[in-house]
Amino acid sequence: MVTDFYKIANDYFDAWNTQSSKKLFDLLSDDVKLVDWNIKASHRDTVVLANENIWKDVPDINATIIDIGISHANRAYCHIIIKSEKENLNISVIDVLSIRDNKIYRIDAYHNES
Protein backbone atom coordinates (compact mmCIF):
# COMPACT_ATOMS: atom_id res chain seq x y z
CA MET A 1 0.00 0.00 0.00
CA VAL A 2 1.35 3.39 -1.01
CA THR A 3 1.04 6.09 1.61
CA ASP A 4 -0.54 9.35 0.45
CA PHE A 5 1.31 11.78 2.72
CA TYR A 6 -0.56 14.79 1.30
CA LYS A 7 -3.93 13.20 2.11
CA ILE A 8 -2.86 12.29 5.65
CA ALA A 9 -1.54 15.83 6.25
CA ASN A 10 -4.71 17.42 4.86
CA ASP A 11 -6.88 15.03 6.89
CA TYR A 12 -4.88 15.93 10.02
CA PHE A 13 -5.50 19.67 9.58
CA ASP A 14 -9.14 19.04 8.69
CA ALA A 15 -9.54 17.10 11.96
CA TRP A 16 -7.72 19.86 13.82
CA ASN A 17 -9.75 22.69 12.32
CA THR A 18 -13.08 20.92 12.81
CA GLN A 19 -11.94 20.03 16.33
CA SER A 20 -12.84 16.39 15.74
CA SER A 21 -11.29 14.19 18.40
CA LYS A 22 -12.49 11.06 16.60
CA LYS A 23 -10.92 12.03 13.26
CA LEU A 24 -7.69 12.98 15.02
CA PHE A 25 -7.67 9.74 17.02
CA ASP A 26 -8.12 7.70 13.82
CA LEU A 27 -5.11 9.39 12.15
CA LEU A 28 -2.67 8.74 15.02
CA SER A 29 -0.68 5.64 15.88
CA ASP A 30 -0.98 4.22 19.38
CA ASP A 31 2.57 5.34 20.24
CA VAL A 32 2.34 8.86 18.77
CA LYS A 33 4.44 11.66 20.26
CA LEU A 34 3.62 15.37 20.12
CA VAL A 35 6.33 17.96 20.71
CA ASP A 36 5.73 21.65 20.21
CA TRP A 37 6.83 24.87 21.84
CA ASN A 38 4.78 24.34 25.01
CA ILE A 39 3.33 20.81 24.90
CA LYS A 40 4.90 17.36 25.08
CA ALA A 41 2.59 14.38 25.00
CA SER A 42 2.92 10.67 24.26
CA HIS A 43 0.35 8.04 23.27
CA ARG A 44 -2.77 8.57 21.25
CA ASP A 45 -5.24 9.32 24.07
CA THR A 46 -2.90 11.88 25.66
CA VAL A 47 -2.16 13.61 22.34
CA VAL A 48 -5.87 13.84 21.54
CA LEU A 49 -6.52 15.24 25.04
CA ALA A 50 -3.75 17.84 24.57
CA ASN A 51 -5.44 19.01 21.38
CA GLU A 52 -8.87 19.04 23.05
CA ASN A 53 -7.39 21.32 25.71
CA ILE A 54 -6.11 23.70 23.02
CA TRP A 55 -9.56 23.75 21.38
CA LYS A 56 -11.22 24.37 24.75
CA ASP A 57 -8.84 27.21 25.64
CA VAL A 58 -8.91 28.79 22.16
CA PRO A 59 -12.22 27.79 20.53
CA ASP A 60 -11.68 29.85 17.37
CA ILE A 61 -8.17 28.53 16.64
CA ASN A 62 -7.57 27.58 13.04
CA ALA A 63 -4.68 26.32 10.92
CA THR A 64 -4.40 27.42 7.30
CA ILE A 65 -2.12 25.28 5.14
CA ILE A 66 0.35 27.33 3.13
CA ASP A 67 2.43 24.48 1.72
CA ILE A 68 3.16 20.78 2.25
CA GLY A 69 6.46 19.16 1.32
CA ILE A 70 7.12 15.45 1.43
CA SER A 71 10.47 13.82 2.22
CA HIS A 72 11.86 10.39 1.44
CA ALA A 73 12.03 9.88 5.22
CA ASN A 74 8.22 9.45 5.47
CA ARG A 75 7.57 12.97 6.69
CA ALA A 76 5.20 15.72 5.65
CA TYR A 77 6.60 19.21 6.27
CA CYS A 78 3.60 21.49 6.64
CA HIS A 79 3.90 25.27 6.62
CA ILE A 80 0.76 26.58 8.30
CA ILE A 81 -0.57 29.79 9.76
CA ILE A 82 -2.23 29.46 13.17
CA LYS A 83 -4.87 32.12 13.76
CA SER A 84 -7.21 33.09 16.56
CA GLU A 85 -8.98 36.42 16.76
CA LYS A 86 -9.81 35.79 20.43
CA GLU A 87 -6.13 35.34 21.34
CA ASN A 88 -4.80 37.75 18.69
CA LEU A 89 -2.75 34.94 17.12
CA ASN A 90 -1.27 34.97 13.66
CA ILE A 91 1.72 32.62 13.87
CA SER A 92 3.74 31.01 11.09
CA VAL A 93 4.37 27.38 12.06
CA ILE A 94 6.08 24.34 10.58
CA ASP A 95 4.49 21.05 11.62
CA VAL A 96 6.49 17.94 10.80
CA LEU A 97 4.26 14.88 10.60
CA SER A 98 6.18 11.59 10.72
CA ILE A 99 4.14 8.79 9.17
CA ARG A 100 4.36 4.99 9.11
CA ASP A 101 1.72 2.44 8.15
CA ASN A 102 -0.58 5.32 7.14
CA LYS A 103 -0.65 6.69 10.71
CA ILE A 104 1.02 9.73 12.23
CA TYR A 105 3.52 8.57 14.85
CA ARG A 106 5.17 11.91 15.64
CA ILE A 107 4.19 15.56 15.41
CA ASP A 108 6.87 18.22 15.86
CA ALA A 109 5.77 21.85 15.70
CA TYR A 110 8.10 24.82 15.30
CA HIS A 111 7.30 28.52 15.14
CA ASN A 112 9.14 31.77 14.75
CA GLU A 113 9.83 33.32 18.15
CA SER A 114 9.65 36.91 16.89
C-alpha positions as CSV (number, residue, x, y, z in Angstrom):
1,M,0.0,0.0,0.0
2,V,1.3,3.4,-1.0
3,T,1.0,6.1,1.6
4,D,-0.5,9.3,0.5
5,F,1.3,11.8,2.7
6,Y,-0.6,14.8,1.3
7,K,-3.9,13.2,2.1
8,I,-2.9,12.3,5.6
9,A,-1.5,15.8,6.3
10,N,-4.7,17.4,4.9
11,D,-6.9,15.0,6.9
12,Y,-4.9,15.9,10.0
13,F,-5.5,19.7,9.6
14,D,-9.1,19.0,8.7
15,A,-9.5,17.1,12.0
16,W,-7.7,19.9,13.8
17,N,-9.7,22.7,12.3
18,T,-13.1,20.9,12.8
19,Q,-11.9,20.0,16.3
20,S,-12.8,16.4,15.7
21,S,-11.3,14.2,18.4
22,K,-12.5,11.1,16.6
23,K,-10.9,12.0,13.3
24,L,-7.7,13.0,15.0
25,F,-7.7,9.7,17.0
26,D,-8.1,7.7,13.8
27,L,-5.1,9.4,12.2
28,L,-2.7,8.7,15.0
29,S,-0.7,5.6,15.9
30,D,-1.0,4.2,19.4
31,D,2.6,5.3,20.2
32,V,2.3,8.9,18.8
33,K,4.4,11.7,20.3
34,L,3.6,15.4,20.1
35,V,6.3,18.0,20.7
36,D,5.7,21.7,20.2
37,W,6.8,24.9,21.8
38,N,4.8,24.3,25.0
39,I,3.3,20.8,24.9
40,K,4.9,17.4,25.1
41,A,2.6,14.4,25.0
42,S,2.9,10.7,24.3
43,H,0.4,8.0,23.3
44,R,-2.8,8.6,21.3
45,D,-5.2,9.3,24.1
46,T,-2.9,11.9,25.7
47,V,-2.2,13.6,22.3
48,V,-5.9,13.8,21.5
49,L,-6.5,15.2,25.0
50,A,-3.7,17.8,24.6
51,N,-5.4,19.0,21.4
52,E,-8.9,19.0,23.1
53,N,-7.4,21.3,25.7
54,I,-6.1,23.7,23.0
55,W,-9.6,23.7,21.4
56,K,-11.2,24.4,24.7
57,D,-8.8,27.2,25.6
58,V,-8.9,28.8,22.2
59,P,-12.2,27.8,20.5
60,D,-11.7,29.8,17.4
61,I,-8.2,28.5,16.6
62,N,-7.6,27.6,13.0
63,A,-4.7,26.3,10.9
64,T,-4.4,27.4,7.3
65,I,-2.1,25.3,5.1
66,I,0.4,27.3,3.1
67,D,2.4,24.5,1.7
68,I,3.2,20.8,2.2
69,G,6.5,19.2,1.3
70,I,7.1,15.4,1.4
71,S,10.5,13.8,2.2
72,H,11.9,10.4,1.4
73,A,12.0,9.9,5.2
74,N,8.2,9.5,5.5
75,R,7.6,13.0,6.7
76,A,5.2,15.7,5.7
77,Y,6.6,19.2,6.3
78,C,3.6,21.5,6.6
79,H,3.9,25.3,6.6
80,I,0.8,26.6,8.3
81,I,-0.6,29.8,9.8
82,I,-2.2,29.5,13.2
83,K,-4.9,32.1,13.8
84,S,-7.2,33.1,16.6
85,E,-9.0,36.4,16.8
86,K,-9.8,35.8,20.4
87,E,-6.1,35.3,21.3
88,N,-4.8,37.7,18.7
89,L,-2.8,34.9,17.1
90,N,-1.3,35.0,13.7
91,I,1.7,32.6,13.9
92,S,3.7,31.0,11.1
93,V,4.4,27.4,12.1
94,I,6.1,24.3,10.6
95,D,4.5,21.0,11.6
96,V,6.5,17.9,10.8
97,L,4.3,14.9,10.6
98,S,6.2,11.6,10.7
99,I,4.1,8.8,9.2
100,R,4.4,5.0,9.1
101,D,1.7,2.4,8.1
102,N,-0.6,5.3,7.1
103,K,-0.6,6.7,10.7
104,I,1.0,9.7,12.2
105,Y,3.5,8.6,14.8
106,R,5.2,11.9,15.6
107,I,4.2,15.6,15.4
108,D,6.9,18.2,15.9
109,A,5.8,21.9,15.7
110,Y,8.1,24.8,15.3
111,H,7.3,28.5,15.1
112,N,9.1,31.8,14.7
113,E,9.8,33.3,18.1
114,S,9.6,36.9,16.9
